[in-house]
């Protein structure tokens, strides 16, 4: 961006944060080292659960409310984290796991997990390029002749990163 001095540090950081959030939202990837996520369901999810945020590092817990409205935790031996051939992770319950009856409520089941990369160097270069293009769009005043190619380049980069919608 070639910004000299520290006069615009706040504006640059705000643009960077917004660009990261935008690329994360568009791709379903947590572009941080560690991102804690809670996905909430009103009933038991399928036997194979696709996560909203990738890559998934670990499943922290799966909790549910039983019919007495008491919080229960599923034993970790009843499920596993699997990585598919495209690199996306899924949660798979054991075939013989008998899902308990649950309370009727919007937050009946919660899957807690950690998404993100091992370190910043592990974040795909394509994601970093998309973030920089978005920062340029948000921070700088792009002339009309540059805005359209920038937008097309950004969409092309995002298409390479997306694992698609999961739920």
Steps between C-alpha positions, in 0.01 A plus 500: 500500500806719538368691799779684673488602866249395761231763436267249335571193717143483632347528152739241357429256786124551462524431126715192563258361761205559266685336208584191708138473619376536141729227363417272794127546442522448124713185524387337824863491612628623835809691389643523848721281712217395727129577483251352746161421350169377644251366246153473647220269384136463599529121461765237444704575188556233234738212564759690293517869589664756275649794686427862414865597555803317363767376551390330822782432745301316766157436646488638853165352605150405395232588752124462502200560724318183596121480541538615862674813362830401662822561308683180399827439317554237232800282580779566247528128423160526326621729220808589298640779284567389141681687225352456154699481176432871430659592836174590674425331831177336613368367828387139486304325774563130559250281316398334827466825696141535618407867512305586813158662496546873534307801624299708256700821484693698240835419663438129566842389366827693489816392320803691629817491293819685415566610144799672346856441393807383689668836443466805275751352255256209444221730378477446122676762290180533297314610815769754582478641146120525525534685832746746348269566203209562737714734715589694186130529417398602853788730586591665175294694255513283190424679176207343308738350243676303779197405710351246254824305437569502876151357567543229233842406638359481852210276389743269315722467809201436726369229266829311542470509879135415558392159627143609439201513732471217745171520689 
